[in-house]
Amino acid sequence: MTKKLIIRVGLKDGITDPEGANVKKSLELLGFDNIVGVKTSKIFEITVEELDEEKAREEAENMCKKLLANPVIHSYEINIE
Amino acid sequence: MTKKLIIRVGLKDGITDPEGANVKKSLELLGFDNIVGVKTSKIFEITVEELDEEKAREEAENMCKKLLANPVIHSYEINIE
């Protein structure tokens, strides 16, 4: 049986989001004139062979620490399905 | 008052996800040996000055069509908060 680790990695509050700023600018150039702000983040949907939800969560946590997130600038959120 | 448009843009089923494949390879090199697959997607959290939920949804739909998603390869999902 498999579990799906849904990991959302985004920038911490206060960290500049250049991609979000560019999307905002582009949308404004396209005529969207009521935009207050744009934040971007990334989702990794990782399917693993694992039965135990707690172990899956621990594994996701390790993946973030070792590869997916940079603790200086990123925050992350883990959901298991 | 503002609404938050949460737009998730991912690759359609059957479209190769090179970033996901690379993440899978890297995780395996780091010792995670039970990975079945990795899919990546992107979240845009766009705050707009808008009261009406229906109008906000329509605006998000237009943003996807005009900028955020490429209909050939991407599918998207819109949530309004």
Backbone of each chain as nested JSON, in Angstrom:
{
  "chains": [
    {"id": "A", "residues": [
      {"number": 1, "name": "MET", "atoms": {"N": [0.83, -1.212, 0.0], "CA": [0.0, 0.0, 0.0], "C": [0.865, 1.262, 0.0]}},
      {"number": 2, "name": "THR", "atoms": {"N": [0.315, 2.299, -0.613], "CA": [1.103, 3.539, -0.717], "C": [0.42, 4.695, 0.023]}},
      {"number": 3, "name": "LYS", "atoms": {"N": [1.241, 5.663, 0.37], "CA": [0.726, 6.928, 0.916], "C": [1.203, 8.056, 0.012]}},
      {"number": 4, "name": "LYS", "atoms": {"N": [0.406, 9.114, -0.003], "CA": [0.803, 10.279, -0.784], "C": [1.236, 11.386, 0.177]}},
      {"number": 5, "name": "LEU", "atoms": {"N": [2.481, 11.837, 0.016], "CA": [2.966, 12.954, 0.826], "C": [2.756, 14.23, 0.018]}},
      {"number": 6, "name": "ILE", "atoms": {"N": [1.913, 15.109, 0.544], "CA": [1.684, 16.38, -0.151], "C": [2.488, 17.446, 0.593]}},
      {"number": 7, "name": "ILE", "atoms": {"N": [3.551, 17.913, -0.026], "CA": [4.449, 18.852, 0.641], "C": [4.375, 20.195, -0.071]}},
      {"number": 8, "name": "ARG", "atoms": {"N": [4.012, 21.224, 0.69], "CA": [3.941, 22.566, 0.101], "C": [5.091, 23.41, 0.63]}},
      {"number": 9, "name": "VAL", "atoms": {"N": [5.93, 23.866, -0.262], "CA": [7.097, 24.655, 0.126], "C": [6.917, 26.085, -0.358]}},
      {"number": 10, "name": "GLY", "atoms": {"N": [6.936, 27.024, 0.563], "CA": [6.786, 28.435, 0.181], "C": [7.834, 29.284, 0.858]}},
      {"number": 11, "name": "LEU", "atoms": {"N": [7.871, 30.54, 0.481], "CA": [8.83, 31.441, 1.116], "C": [8.3, 31.915, 2.462]}},
      {"number": 12, "name": "LYS", "atoms": {"N": [9.204, 32.078, 3.42], "CA": [8.808, 32.608, 4.724], "C": [8.318, 34.038, 4.572]}},
      {"number": 13, "name": "ASP", "atoms": {"N": [7.489, 34.477, 5.529], "CA": [7.044, 35.869, 5.514], "C": [8.267, 36.783, 5.582]}},
      {"number": 14, "name": "GLY", "atoms": {"N": [8.244, 37.813, 4.778], "CA": [9.344, 38.779, 4.827], "C": [10.427, 38.504, 3.807]}},
      {"number": 15, "name": "ILE", "atoms": {"N": [10.407, 37.303, 3.218], "CA": [11.383, 36.982, 2.179], "C": [10.805, 37.43, 0.828]}},
      {"number": 16, "name": "THR", "atoms": {"N": [11.591, 38.156, 0.058], "CA": [11.117, 38.65, -1.243], "C": [10.766, 37.492, -2.17]}},
      {"number": 17, "name": "ASP", "atoms": {"N": [9.658, 37.629, -2.873], "CA": [9.2, 36.596, -3.804], "C": [9.254, 37.192, -5.215]}},
      {"number": 18, "name": "PRO", "atoms": {"N": [10.407, 37.116, -5.873], "CA": [10.547, 37.775, -7.18], "C": [9.595, 37.197, -8.222]}},
      {"number": 19, "name": "GLU", "atoms": {"N": [9.339, 35.905, -8.156], "CA": [8.413, 35.304, -9.123], "C": [7.012, 35.881, -8.929]}},
      {"number": 20, "name": "GLY", "atoms": {"N": [6.594, 35.988, -7.67], "CA": [5.284, 36.574, -7.375], "C": [5.207, 38.011, -7.874]}},
      {"number": 21, "name": "ALA", "atoms": {"N": [6.284, 38.776, -7.666], "CA": [6.303, 40.173, -8.09], "C": [6.184, 40.268, -9.615]}},
      {"number": 22, "name": "ASN", "atoms": {"N": [6.87, 39.357, -10.321], "CA": [6.792, 39.372, -11.785], "C": [5.416, 38.977, -12.295]}},
      {"number": 23, "name": "VAL", "atoms": {"N": [4.805, 38.002, -11.631], "CA": [3.454, 37.593, -12.027], "C": [2.503, 38.768, -11.828]}},
      {"number": 24, "name": "LYS", "atoms": {"N": [2.642, 39.47, -10.71], "CA": [1.79, 40.637, -10.429], "C": [1.947, 41.673, -11.547]}},
      {"number": 25, "name": "LYS", "atoms": {"N": [3.199, 41.97, -11.894], "CA": [3.47, 42.96, -12.934], "C": [2.847, 42.536, -14.27]}},
      {"number": 26, "name": "SER", "atoms": {"N": [3.048, 41.268, -14.63], "CA": [2.51, 40.779, -15.904], "C": [0.988, 40.843, -15.921]}},
      {"number": 27, "name": "LEU", "atoms": {"N": [0.362, 40.456, -14.808], "CA": [-1.101, 40.489, -14.758], "C": [-1.588, 41.929, -14.906]}},
      {"number": 28, "name": "GLU", "atoms": {"N": [-0.883, 42.855, -14.273], "CA": [-1.275, 44.262, -14.374], "C": [-1.144, 44.758, -15.818]}},
      {"number": 29, "name": "LEU", "atoms": {"N": [-0.077, 44.337, -16.481], "CA": [0.088, 44.724, -17.889], "C": [-1.033, 44.15, -18.75]}},
      {"number": 30, "name": "LEU", "atoms": {"N": [-1.577, 43.027, -18.323], "CA": [-2.679, 42.412, -19.068], "C": [-4.027, 43.042, -18.73]}},
      {"number": 31, "name": "GLY", "atoms": {"N": [-4.031, 44.017, -17.818], "CA": [-5.26, 44.729, -17.536], "C": [-5.945, 44.379, -16.21]}},
      {"number": 32, "name": "PHE", "atoms": {"N": [-5.383, 43.465, -15.441], "CA": [-5.962, 43.158, -14.125], "C": [-5.499, 44.26, -13.174]}},
      {"number": 33, "name": "ASP", "atoms": {"N": [-6.434, 45.131, -12.762], "CA": [-6.0, 46.341, -12.054], "C": [-6.354, 46.358, -10.569]}},
      {"number": 34, "name": "ASN", "atoms": {"N": [-6.785, 45.21, -10.039], "CA": [-7.189, 45.191, -8.625], "C": [-6.34, 44.241, -7.778]}},
      {"number": 35, "name": "ILE", "atoms": {"N": [-5.11, 43.989, -8.224], "CA": [-4.273, 43.009, -7.529], "C": [-3.516, 43.645, -6.373]}},
      {"number": 36, "name": "VAL", "atoms": {"N": [-3.636, 43.046, -5.211], "CA": [-2.939, 43.555, -4.032], "C": [-1.562, 42.885, -3.907]}},
      {"number": 37, "name": "GLY", "atoms": {"N": [-1.497, 41.587, -4.143], "CA": [-0.212, 40.906, -4.033], "C": [-0.291, 39.482, -4.57]}},
      {"number": 38, "name": "VAL", "atoms": {"N": [0.873, 38.944, -4.923], "CA": [0.939, 37.563, -5.42], "C": [2.033, 36.814, -4.66]}},
      {"number": 39, "name": "LYS", "atoms": {"N": [1.679, 35.678, -4.121], "CA": [2.685, 34.816, -3.489], "C": [2.715, 33.488, -4.233]}},
      {"number": 40, "name": "THR", "atoms": {"N": [3.907, 32.958, -4.443], "CA": [3.991, 31.671, -5.128], "C": [4.511, 30.609, -4.164]}},
      {"number": 41, "name": "SER", "atoms": {"N": [4.096, 29.388, -4.391], "CA": [4.714, 28.277, -3.675], "C": [4.654, 27.032, -4.548]}},
      {"number": 42, "name": "LYS", "atoms": {"N": [5.268, 25.999, -4.054], "CA": [5.5, 24.802, -4.849], "C": [4.897, 23.605, -4.114]}},
      {"number": 43, "name": "ILE", "atoms": {"N": [4.265, 22.717, -4.883], "CA": [3.752, 21.489, -4.26], "C": [4.52, 20.289, -4.801]}},
      {"number": 44, "name": "PHE", "atoms": {"N": [4.986, 19.436, -3.91], "CA": [5.556, 18.151, -4.307], "C": [4.582, 17.072, -3.835]}},
      {"number": 45, "name": "GLU", "atoms": {"N": [4.112, 16.278, -4.781], "CA": [3.192, 15.19, -4.443], "C": [3.995, 13.903, -4.587]}},
      {"number": 46, "name": "ILE", "atoms": {"N": [4.404, 13.337, -3.47], "CA": [5.333, 12.206, -3.513], "C": [4.614, 10.942, -3.058]}},
      {"number": 47, "name": "THR", "atoms": {"N": [4.522, 9.968, -3.955], "CA": [3.897, 8.699, -3.592], "C": [4.979, 7.754, -3.09]}},
      {"number": 48, "name": "VAL", "atoms": {"N": [4.767, 7.205, -1.891], "CA": [5.757, 6.285, -1.32], "C": [5.092, 4.974, -0.914]}},
      {"number": 49, "name": "GLU", "atoms": {"N": [5.872, 3.913, -0.942], "CA": [5.376, 2.629, -0.436], "C": [5.544, 2.622, 1.062]}},
      {"number": 50, "name": "GLU", "atoms": {"N": [4.474, 2.883, 1.757], "CA": [4.531, 3.001, 3.21], "C": [3.103, 2.857, 3.727]}},
      {"number": 51, "name": "LEU", "atoms": {"N": [2.958, 2.116, 4.815], "CA": [1.618, 1.922, 5.366], "C": [1.325, 2.912, 6.475]}},
      {"number": 52, "name": "ASP", "atoms": {"N": [2.34, 3.158, 7.287], "CA": [2.142, 3.881, 8.53], "C": [2.168, 5.394, 8.328]}},
      {"number": 53, "name": "GLU", "atoms": {"N": [1.098, 6.062, 8.74], "CA": [0.996, 7.505, 8.518], "C": [2.082, 8.287, 9.248]}},
      {"number": 54, "name": "GLU", "atoms": {"N": [2.385, 7.86, 10.472], "CA": [3.407, 8.567, 11.251], "C": [4.779, 8.471, 10.6]}},
      {"number": 55, "name": "LYS", "atoms": {"N": [5.09, 7.258, 10.107], "CA": [6.375, 7.063, 9.425], "C": [6.431, 7.883, 8.141]}},
      {"number": 56, "name": "ALA", "atoms": {"N": [5.308, 7.947, 7.43], "CA": [5.244, 8.719, 6.186], "C": [5.502, 10.194, 6.487]}},
      {"number": 57, "name": "ARG", "atoms": {"N": [4.916, 10.675, 7.572], "CA": [5.09, 12.092, 7.927], "C": [6.554, 12.395, 8.277]}},
      {"number": 58, "name": "GLU", "atoms": {"N": [7.148, 11.452, 9.012], "CA": [8.554, 11.605, 9.398], "C": [9.444, 11.63, 8.148]}},
      {"number": 59, "name": "GLU", "atoms": {"N": [9.107, 10.747, 7.195], "CA": [9.879, 10.684, 5.948], "C": [9.754, 12.017, 5.184]}},
      {"number": 60, "name": "ALA", "atoms": {"N": [8.54, 12.538, 5.119], "CA": [8.312, 13.809, 4.416], "C": [9.125, 14.925, 5.075]}},
      {"number": 61, "name": "GLU", "atoms": {"N": [9.116, 14.908, 6.397], "CA": [9.881, 15.896, 7.183], "C": [11.374, 15.822, 6.816]}},
      {"number": 62, "name": "ASN", "atoms": {"N": [11.899, 14.596, 6.744], "CA": [13.306, 14.406, 6.371], "C": [13.602, 14.863, 4.949]}},
      {"number": 63, "name": "MET", "atoms": {"N": [12.664, 14.597, 4.035], "CA": [12.848, 15.031, 2.642], "C": [12.954, 16.546, 2.568]}},
      {"number": 64, "name": "CYS", "atoms": {"N": [12.115, 17.232, 3.349], "CA": [12.159, 18.694, 3.358], "C": [13.498, 19.167, 3.877]}},
      {"number": 65, "name": "LYS", "atoms": {"N": [13.935, 18.558, 4.983], "CA": [15.193, 19.001, 5.6], "C": [16.382, 18.736, 4.694]}},
      {"number": 66, "name": "LYS", "atoms": {"N": [16.359, 17.581, 4.004], "CA": [17.531, 17.195, 3.215], "C": [17.54, 17.757, 1.796]}},
      {"number": 67, "name": "LEU", "atoms": {"N": [16.364, 18.016, 1.229], "CA": [16.371, 18.419, -0.18], "C": [15.392, 19.528, -0.557]}},
      {"number": 68, "name": "LEU", "atoms": {"N": [14.132, 19.372, -0.122], "CA": [13.092, 20.187, -0.753], "C": [13.035, 21.636, -0.274]}},
      {"number": 69, "name": "ALA", "atoms": {"N": [13.438, 21.875, 0.981], "CA": [13.3, 23.231, 1.516], "C": [14.634, 23.742, 2.039]}},
      {"number": 70, "name": "ASN", "atoms": {"N": [14.852, 25.015, 1.869], "CA": [16.016, 25.683, 2.442], "C": [15.542, 26.394, 3.717]}},
      {"number": 71, "name": "PRO", "atoms": {"N": [15.989, 25.93, 4.89], "CA": [15.43, 26.459, 6.145], "C": [15.64, 27.959, 6.343]}},
      {"number": 72, "name": "VAL", "atoms": {"N": [16.577, 28.537, 5.613], "CA": [16.813, 29.978, 5.755], "C": [15.648, 30.777, 5.157]}},
      {"number": 73, "name": "ILE", "atoms": {"N": [15.117, 30.313, 4.044], "CA": [14.096, 31.115, 3.364], "C": [12.727, 30.44, 3.222]}},
      {"number": 74, "name": "HIS", "atoms": {"N": [12.688, 29.124, 3.355], "CA": [11.422, 28.421, 3.101], "C": [10.705, 27.963, 4.362]}},
      {"number": 75, "name": "SER", "atoms": {"N": [9.403, 27.959, 4.275], "CA": [8.607, 27.244, 5.269], "C": [7.876, 26.132, 4.516]}},
      {"number": 76, "name": "TYR", "atoms": {"N": [7.508, 25.054, 5.223], "CA": [6.801, 23.986, 4.52], "C": [5.678, 23.424, 5.358]}},
      {"number": 77, "name": "GLU", "atoms": {"N": [4.803, 22.719, 4.678], "CA": [3.574, 22.211, 5.279], "C": [3.387, 20.814, 4.697]}},
      {"number": 78, "name": "ILE", "atoms": {"N": [3.121, 19.848, 5.566], "CA": [3.03, 18.462, 5.1], "C": [1.625, 17.916, 5.318]}},
      {"number": 79, "name": "ASN", "atoms": {"N": [1.05, 17.328, 4.305], "CA": [-0.205, 16.59, 4.466], "C": [-0.02, 15.185, 3.92]}},
      {"number": 80, "name": "ILE", "atoms": {"N": [-0.617, 14.223, 4.62], "CA": [-0.511, 12.827, 4.182], "C": [-1.893, 12.357, 3.74]}},
      {"number": 81, "name": "GLU", "atoms": {"N": [-1.955, 11.733, 2.561], "CA": [-3.25, 11.213, 2.086], "C": [-3.168, 9.714, 1.89]}}
    ]},
    {"id": "B", "residues": [
      {"number": 1, "name": "MET", "atoms": {"N": [-12.761, 45.372, 0.687], "CA": [-12.505, 43.969, 1.094], "C": [-11.793, 43.199, -0.001]}},
      {"number": 2, "name": "THR", "atoms": {"N": [-11.024, 42.241, 0.42], "CA": [-10.245, 41.473, -0.564], "C": [-10.639, 39.997, -0.546]}},
      {"number": 3, "name": "LYS", "atoms": {"N": [-10.354, 39.35, -1.666], "CA": [-10.501, 37.89, -1.767], "C": [-9.144, 37.32, -2.133]}},
      {"number": 4, "name": "LYS", "atoms": {"N": [-8.916, 36.083, -1.715], "CA": [-7.682, 35.414, -2.076], "C": [-7.995, 34.35, -3.12]}},
      {"number": 5, "name": "LEU", "atoms": {"N": [-7.351, 34.462, -4.286], "CA": [-7.512, 33.44, -5.325], "C": [-6.367, 32.443, -5.163]}},
      {"number": 6, "name": "ILE", "atoms": {"N": [-6.707, 31.208, -4.854], "CA": [-5.673, 30.178, -4.732], "C": [-5.714, 29.345, -6.006]}},
      {"number": 7, "name": "ILE", "atoms": {"N": [-4.7, 29.501, -6.839], "CA": [-4.691, 28.839, -8.136], "C": [-3.569, 27.806, -8.163]}},
      {"number": 8, "name": "ARG", "atoms": {"N": [-3.949, 26.559, -8.39], "CA": [-2.929, 25.5, -8.463], "C": [-2.777, 25.07, -9.911]}},
      {"number": 9, "name": "VAL", "atoms": {"N": [-1.581, 25.204, -10.441], "CA": [-1.313, 24.854, -11.833], "C": [-0.379, 23.646, -11.862]}},
      {"number": 10, "name": "GLY", "atoms": {"N": [-0.826, 22.566, -12.488], "CA": [0.013, 21.37, -12.576], "C": [0.023, 20.843, -13.993]}},
      {"number": 11, "name": "LEU", "atoms": {"N": [0.839, 19.842, -14.232], "CA": [0.887, 19.246, -15.558], "C": [-0.262, 18.259, -15.726]}},
      {"number": 12, "name": "LYS", "atoms": {"N": [-0.817, 18.212, -16.932], "CA": [-1.875, 17.242, -17.224], "C": [-1.328, 15.827, -17.116]}},
      {"number": 13, "name": "ASP", "atoms": {"N": [-2.217, 14.872, -16.853], "CA": [-1.804, 13.474, -16.825], "C": [-1.19, 13.101, -18.167]}},
      {"number": 14, "name": "GLY", "atoms": {"N": [-0.085, 12.394, -18.133], "CA": [0.527, 11.945, -19.375], "C": [1.618, 12.879, -19.877]}},
      {"number": 15, "name": "ILE", "atoms": {"N": [1.684, 14.1, -19.303], "CA": [2.738, 15.037, -19.687], "C": [3.953, 14.783, -18.781]}},
      {"number": 16, "name": "THR", "atoms": {"N": [5.117, 14.643, -19.376], "CA": [6.33, 14.366, -18.591], "C": [6.617, 15.499, -17.612]}},
      {"number": 17, "name": "ASP", "atoms": {"N": [6.988, 15.145, -16.396], "CA": [7.294, 16.124, -15.359], "C": [8.787, 15.993, -15.028]}},
      {"number": 18, "name": "PRO", "atoms": {"N": [9.657, 16.688, -15.784], "CA": [11.101, 16.507, -15.58], "C": [11.547, 16.934, -14.183]}},
      {"number": 19, "name": "GLU", "atoms": {"N": [10.919, 17.956, -13.628], "CA": [11.306, 18.391, -12.288], "C": [10.98, 17.288, -11.265]}},
      {"number": 20, "name": "GLY", "atoms": {"N": [9.799, 16.706, -11.411], "CA": [9.422, 15.608, -10.525], "C": [10.38, 14.438, -10.646]}},
      {"number": 21, "name": "ALA", "atoms": {"N": [10.772, 14.123, -11.884], "CA": [11.694, 13.003, -12.107], "C": [13.044, 13.283, -11.455]}},
      {"number": 22, "name": "ASN", "atoms": {"N": [13.495, 14.536, -11.546], "CA": [14.775, 14.888, -10.917], "C": [14.704, 14.843, -9.403]}},
      {"number": 23, "name": "VAL", "atoms": {"N": [13.577, 15.296, -8.853], "CA": [13.414, 15.249, -7.4], "C": [13.433, 13.791, -6.946]}},
      {"number": 24, "name": "LYS", "atoms": {"N": [12.742, 12.924, -7.676], "CA": [12.72, 11.493, -7.34], "C": [14.153, 10.939, -7.331]}},
      {"number": 25, "name": "LYS", "atoms": {"N": [14.912, 11.251, -8.399], "CA": [16.278, 10.741, -8.498], "C": [17.125, 11.241, -7.319]}},
      {"number": 26, "name": "SER", "atoms": {"N": [17.004, 12.531, -7.02], "CA": [17.803, 13.093, -5.93], "C": [17.444, 12.467, -4.59]}},
      {"number": 27, "name": "LEU", "atoms": {"N": [16.137, 12.274, -4.361], "CA": [15.719, 11.671, -3.091], "C": [16.263, 10.25, -2.989]}},
      {"number": 28, "name": "GLU", "atoms": {"N": [16.255, 9.54, -4.102], "CA": [16.781, 8.17, -4.094], "C": [18.277, 8.164, -3.788]}},
      {"number": 29, "name": "LEU", "atoms": {"N": [18.988, 9.109, -4.356], "CA": [20.43, 9.211, -4.065], "C": [20.675, 9.522, -2.595]}},
      {"number": 30, "name": "LEU", "atoms": {"N": [19.715, 10.196, -1.971], "CA": [19.841, 10.519, -0.543], "C": [19.404, 9.357, 0.348]}},
      {"number": 31, "name": "GLY", "atoms": {"N": [18.976, 8.25, -0.26], "CA": [18.664, 7.071, 0.548], "C": [17.177, 6.771, 0.724]}},
      {"number": 32, "name": "PHE", "atoms": {"N": [16.306, 7.596, 0.17], "CA": [14.872, 7.289, 0.252], "C": [14.572, 6.238, -0.816]}},
      {"number": 33, "name": "ASP", "atoms": {"N": [14.289, 5.001, -0.37], "CA": [14.251, 3.908, -1.344], "C": [12.841, 3.366, -1.599]}},
      {"number": 34, "name": "ASN", "atoms": {"N": [11.83, 4.071, -1.14], "CA": [10.462, 3.56, -1.313], "C": [9.575, 4.498, -2.134]}},
      {"number": 35, "name": "ILE", "atoms": {"N": [10.202, 5.3, -2.978], "CA": [9.445, 6.304, -3.733], "C": [8.863, 5.713, -5.016]}},
      {"number": 36, "name": "VAL", "atoms": {"N": [7.571, 5.894, -5.192], "CA": [6.905, 5.396, -6.396], "C": [6.911, 6.476, -7.48]}},
      {"number": 37, "name": "GLY", "atoms": {"N": [6.645, 7.713, -7.098], "CA": [6.63, 8.786, -8.096], "C": [6.548, 10.148, -7.441]}},
      {"number": 38, "name": "VAL", "atoms": {"N": [6.945, 11.172, -8.191], "CA": [6.884, 12.546, -7.694], "C": [6.227, 13.422, -8.758]}},
      {"number": 39, "name": "LYS", "atoms": {"N": [5.207, 14.167, -8.349], "CA": [4.593, 15.141, -9.251], "C": [4.749, 16.526, -8.636]}},
      {"number": 40, "name": "THR", "atoms": {"N": [5.055, 17.5, -9.472], "CA": [5.184, 18.852, -8.936], "C": [4.067, 19.738, -9.489]}},
      {"number": 41, "name": "SER", "atoms": {"N": [3.698, 20.722, -8.709], "CA": [2.801, 21.745, -9.24], "C": [3.08, 23.059, -8.524]}},
      {"number": 42, "name": "LYS", "atoms": {"N": [2.426, 24.071, -8.971], "CA": [2.728, 25.431, -8.549], "C": [1.458, 26.05, -7.981]}},
      {"number": 43, "name": "ILE", "atoms": {"N": [1.614, 26.81, -6.891], "CA": [0.468, 27.539, -6.35], "C": [0.694, 29.046, -6.503]}},
      {"number": 44, "name": "PHE", "atoms": {"N": [-0.3, 29.739, -7.029], "CA": [-0.283, 31.204, -7.031], "C": [-1.379, 31.657, -6.065]}},
      {"number": 45, "name": "GLU", "atoms": {"N": [-0.98, 32.436, -5.07], "CA": [-1.936, 32.96, -4.102], "C": [-2.072, 34.441, -4.41]}},
      {"number": 46, "name": "ILE", "atoms": {"N": [-3.164, 34.797, -5.057], "CA": [-3.314, 36.166, -5.55], "C": [-4.395, 36.887, -4.757]}},
      {"number": 47, "name": "THR", "atoms": {"N": [-3.997, 37.951, -4.075], "CA": [-4.964, 38.74, -3.318], "C": [-5.485, 39.855, -4.215]}},
      {"number": 48, "name": "VAL", "atoms": {"N": [-6.808, 39.938, -4.344], "CA": [-7.398, 40.972, -5.191], "C": [-8.449, 41.769, -4.416]}},
      {"number": 49, "name": "GLU", "atoms": {"N": [-8.618, 43.014, -4.799], "CA": [-9.692, 43.827, -4.225], "C": [-10.981, 43.5, -4.949]}},
      {"number": 50, "name": "GLU", "atoms": {"N": [-11.779, 42.683, -4.335], "CA": [-13.001, 42.205, -4.981], "C": [-13.899, 41.643, -3.878]}},
      {"number": 51, "name": "LEU", "atoms": {"N": [-15.181, 41.94, -3.969], "CA": [-16.108, 41.458, -2.951], "C": [-16.79, 40.169, -3.389]}},
      {"number": 52, "name": "ASP", "atoms": {"N": [-17.138, 40.138, -4.649], "CA": [-18.014, 39.089, -5.137], "C": [-17.242, 37.817, -5.478]}},
      {"number": 53, "name": "GLU", "atoms": {"N": [-17.633, 36.701, -4.882], "CA": [-16.905, 35.451, -5.091], "C": [-16.971, 34.976, -6.539]}},
      {"number": 54, "name": "GLU", "atoms": {"N": [-18.142, 35.157, -7.163], "CA": [-18.284, 34.717, -8.554], "C": [-17.367, 35.503, -9.487]}},
      {"number": 55, "name": "LYS", "atoms": {"N": [-17.31, 36.818, -9.256], "CA": [-16.435, 37.662, -10.073], "C": [-14.979, 37.297, -9.853]}},
      {"number": 56, "name": "ALA", "atoms": {"N": [-14.632, 37.004, -8.605], "CA": [-13.251, 36.629, -8.281], "C": [-12.881, 35.344, -9.01]}},
      {"number": 57, "name": "ARG", "atoms": {"N": [-13.814, 34.402, -9.04], "CA": [-13.548, 33.126, -9.709], "C": [-13.349, 33.329, -11.217]}},
      {"number": 58, "name": "GLU", "atoms": {"N": [-14.183, 34.197, -11.774], "CA": [-14.085, 34.488, -13.199], "C": [-12.74, 35.16, -13.512]}},
      {"number": 59, "name": "GLU", "atoms": {"N": [-12.327, 36.054, -12.615], "CA": [-11.049, 36.738, -12.803], "C": [-9.909, 35.715, -12.758]}},
      {"number": 60, "name": "ALA", "atoms": {"N": [-9.954, 34.791, -11.796], "CA": [-8.91, 33.771, -11.664], "C": [-8.844, 32.92, -12.933]}},
      {"number": 61, "name": "GLU", "atoms": {"N": [-10.024, 32.571, -13.434], "CA": [-10.135, 31.786, -14.666], "C": [-9.437, 32.526, -15.825]}},
      {"number": 62, "name": "ASN", "atoms": {"N": [-9.706, 33.834, -15.933], "CA": [-9.07, 34.638, -16.985], "C": [-7.56, 34.726, -16.821]}},
      {"number": 63, "name": "MET", "atoms": {"N": [-7.111, 34.835, -15.56], "CA": [-5.664, 34.9, -15.305], "C": [-4.988, 33.614, -15.776]}},
      {"number": 64, "name": "CYS", "atoms": {"N": [-5.639, 32.483, -15.527], "CA": [-5.079, 31.198, -15.963], "C": [-4.99, 31.154, -17.472]}},
      {"number": 65, "name": "LYS", "atoms": {"N": [-6.088, 31.571, -18.117], "CA": [-6.124, 31.494, -19.577], "C": [-5.109, 32.426, -20.209]}},
      {"number": 66, "name": "LYS", "atoms": {"N": [-4.942, 33.623, -19.62], "CA": [-4.085, 34.62, -20.258], "C": [-2.613, 34.512, -19.876]}},
      {"number": 67, "name": "LEU", "atoms": {"N": [-2.34, 33.979, -18.683], "CA": [-0.933, 33.995, -18.25], "C": [-0.448, 32.738, -17.542]}},
      {"number": 68, "name": "LEU", "atoms": {"N": [-1.226, 32.285, -16.556], "CA": [-0.628, 31.327, -15.614], "C": [-0.514, 29.898, -16.132]}},
      {"number": 69, "name": "ALA", "atoms": {"N": [-1.422, 29.509, -17.017], "CA": [-1.4, 28.115, -17.466], "C": [-1.312, 28.034, -18.984]}},
      {"number": 70, "name": "ASN", "atoms": {"N": [-0.63, 27.028, -19.449], "CA": [-0.574, 26.734, -20.884], "C": [-1.552, 25.583, -21.133]}},
      {"number": 71, "name": "PRO", "atoms": {"N": [-2.639, 25.859, -21.857], "CA": [-3.703, 24.847, -21.98], "C": [-3.252, 23.543, -22.641]}},
      {"number": 72, "name": "VAL", "atoms": {"N": [-2.144, 23.593, -23.352], "CA": [-1.664, 22.372, -24.003], "C": [-1.139, 21.37, -22.961]}},
      {"number": 73, "name": "ILE", "atoms": {"N": [-0.466, 21.88, -21.932], "CA": [0.173, 20.956, -20.985], "C": [-0.326, 21.065, -19.542]}},
      {"number": 74, "name": "HIS", "atoms": {"N": [-0.961, 22.174, -19.207], "CA": [-1.341, 22.38, -17.8], "C": [-2.831, 22.175, -17.525]}},
      {"number": 75, "name": "SER", "atoms": {"N": [-3.095, 21.695, -16.326], "CA": [-4.463, 21.768, -15.82], "C": [-4.416, 22.676, -14.595]}},
      {"number": 76, "name": "TYR", "atoms": {"N": [-5.54, 23.296, -14.254], "CA": [-5.521, 24.159, -13.081], "C": [-6.789, 24.003, -12.257]}},
      {"number": 77, "name": "GLU", "atoms": {"N": [-6.675, 24.473, -11.03], "CA": [-7.733, 24.303, -10.044], "C": [-7.802, 25.622, -9.282]}},
      {"number": 78, "name": "ILE", "atoms": {"N": [-9.008, 26.137, -9.116], "CA": [-9.151, 27.455, -8.483], "C": [-9.94, 27.343, -7.185]}},
      {"number": 79, "name": "ASN", "atoms": {"N": [-9.416, 27.916, -6.132], "CA": [-10.176, 28.04, -4.888], "C": [-10.187, 29.502, -4.463]}},
      {"number": 80, "name": "ILE", "atoms": {"N": [-11.33, 29.933, -3.953], "CA": [-11.448, 31.326, -3.503], "C": [-11.607, 31.34, -1.989]}},
      {"number": 81, "name": "GLU", "atoms": {"N": [-10.828, 32.172, -1.316], "CA": [-10.955, 32.261, 0.149], "C": [-11.361, 33.668, 0.57]}}
    ]}
  ]
}
